[in-house]
Amino acid sequence: MFGMVGAMDSFGGRFVLSSFHDFRSKYFGVLAGRNFRRFFIGYSCSLLGTAMSSVAIAFAVLGSGGTATELGVVFAANIVPMVALMLGGGVIADRLGRRPVMLAADVARFAAQGALAVALFVGHPHVWLFVVAAFAVGTGNAFFSPALSGLTVQLAPPERLGDANALFGIAQPASQVAGPALAGILIAATSPAVVIAVDAASYGISAIAIFGMRFPPNVGTARARSLLDDLAEGWAEFSAHTWLWVETVQFTLFNLLTWGPYLVLGPVLADKYLGGARAWGAVLACYGGGAIAGGALALGRRPRRPLLASTLATFGFPLPPLALALGLPVTFVAGAALLAGAGAALCGAFSATVTQQRVPPQALSRVSAFTTVGAFAFGPIAFVVAGPIAAVVGARTVLGFGAAWAIFGTLSVLAFPAIRHLPSLPNGTERPETTLHADAPGHGS
């Protein structure tokens, strides 16, 4: 009897271990790759440091005697180079290689935040130093972000691209939820300078991770081409895919008419009737939690029509502004934000995978730059005009219009056969080598 029980226990243990191994292999198998695992750890650290420093910089500027207007200038100094330089960043990443460009970007951001932290340790620096540091970090972001899209296809095998994008989609909102909370605790116990120093260290960890990655050397060389030729070539690749520019236009108008006004007017309505900053913080936390859940849900998923799935997920986007426009209580607004966050993660993971599978690897960074700049270039306009328009027609009217537009935008995108019918590539399918000129430069390592 005892022998039978022991045998059953042994079988049960092997079954549990086997099931755990299958689960880990299915959903987290991409982490078995040395390069991806190394990069993911370093990248997650830098995301967490960035989320922490955004809180610390605000308190550091105000603590150094800065005004709210000067704080706005600091934040703008971070955004401007991202919009102005990202197209060039995509060209350079495709030309010189993603790894060296990202390594240089991390080193530059490490130096900028490190210098700012030192200045804060020794005194109260003038606001211009915050502006310079923010501009340097934003410049690094402009080169790092488009390179990341291209690097993913070097880090993960074709059948694991979806899981890689899903993990990135989990890391980003997780850092946005945990970062401000950790920053608040650390600032209360020490000072903003410590948190900014932690952010500098996180860029250092990311740089070390990137430096330690190893890729096979490129074969073949190409004749020199001008940066403008490379940029035109990237535009040709971007515009050649109907689904790609359709999605970009969708998000351009969505950020201008829906999400930008929501981010500006959401806190206003939260202060007016939801319960203030604590309620708005709960709404933002629910959005981040939904994004984490959506990223986890995307792991191991291979939709047969990935762009159809990603576009359907965008039906969650209008829910938070709609809930505010209807004057719903905080529980409903937070629930709407949860669904929107999940939709954002699912949309991002599926859409990014399609782009990485169907755009030639040597053009990915440039194409990513076009989609990012196109989607966010008009966002600052929304930040500027949302308040004045709301003062005339009312905040709820603005948000209601934005929600209606987001629904209309999703329905319009679904009308394109290129979105509805594009099939998922089978596992192991080779990515296109090129649809560009034969003498286009390859990406380096």
ABEGO torsion letter per residue (X at the ends): XAAAAAAAAAAAAAAAAAAAAAAAAAAAAAAABAAAAAAAAAAAAAAAAAAAAAAAAAAAAAAAGBBAAAAAAAAAAAAAAAAAAAAAAAAAAAAAEAAAAAAAAAAAAAAAAAAAAAAAAAEBBBAAAAAAAAAAAAAAAAAAAAAAAAAAAAABBAAAAAAAAAAAAAAAAAAAAAAAAAAAAAAAABBAAAAAAAAAAAAAAAAAAAAABBBBBBBEBBBBBBAAAAAAAAAAAAAABAAAAAAAAAAAAAAAAAAAAAAAAAAAAAAAAAGEAAAAAAAAAAAAAAAAAAAAAABGBBBABAAAAAAAAAAAAAAAAAAAAAGBBAAAAAAAAAAAAAAAAAAAAAAAAAAAAABBAAAAAAAAAAAAAAAAAAAAAAAAAAAAAAAAAEAAAAAAAAAAAAAAAAAAAAABAAAAABBBBBBGBBBBABABBAABBBBBX
